[in-house]
Amino acid sequence: MKNLKIRVKESDIEDKIYTFGVCLNEEKYKEIIGEILKYSEIKGYLQNLINITNF
């Protein structure tokens, strides 16, 4: 079985890699979902901004 790995850009220098698979406790799950939601909100905001400025 392969694990799903998600890389999160922490800064210009540091990345975090989260692995979905065997041992994922509730705290790590919350942290990962929080990062995904934060990215989704930013992406949605930027897309709306682009749509508004493109007439």
Secondary structure, 3 states (H helix, E strand, C coil): CCCEEEEEECCCCCEEEEEECCCCCHHHHHHHHHHHHHHHHHHHHHHHHHHHHCC
